[in-house]
Structures are given as structure tokens and as C-alpha cells.
Amino acid sequence: MMETPAYPTPQFGPREQTREQRQFIISQSLGITRSQGPYEVPVWQQQLHDEYIAGTIDLQQIRLRTEAHRQQELARSSASKANSL
């Protein structure tokens, strides 16, 4: 994939160089989350995990896309509440 502002070249640290290492990081993260109670990975988030494991995006891109998704959800929620008043 060519680097563009929308799709920068993924940058991986020394412990996330291989597909297996990235899978381990995701598995650890989900294990920590699930240790705090039941959790099912949303489809949009699973897609990010799959892209990360495949090496097409890095953890920074996951963070940025997750934040953008949360902002969209917040905006939808706020709009819905405003419309119900």
C-alpha cells in the first residue's frame, strides 16, 4: 500500500514485527478487557484488529480510528437526545 495521509505506512515496534506477535498483542488486550467482565468485540473493532494482525495498520491507526468511531457515536447519541426533547 502506498503511503498517503489517509493511509500512512504502518510503524511497528520490535515486539510487533510478525503476524504472530501482533495476534498475541490483540489476544492479550482482549484477555485483559474480558477479565473485567463479559465483552464481545464489536464488528467494526474486529475489522481493525484483523487489519492490524495482517500488518496493514498499526496501533496508532487503531487508536485514531477508535477515537473517530467514538466521536461519531457520541454525536449520534447527542443528536438523538436533542431530537427527543
Secondary structure, DSSP 8 states (H G I E B T S, - for coil): ----SSS------TTSSSHHHHHHHHHHHHHHHHTTS-----HHHHHHHHHHHHTSS-HHHHHHHHHHHHHHHHHHHHHHHHHT-
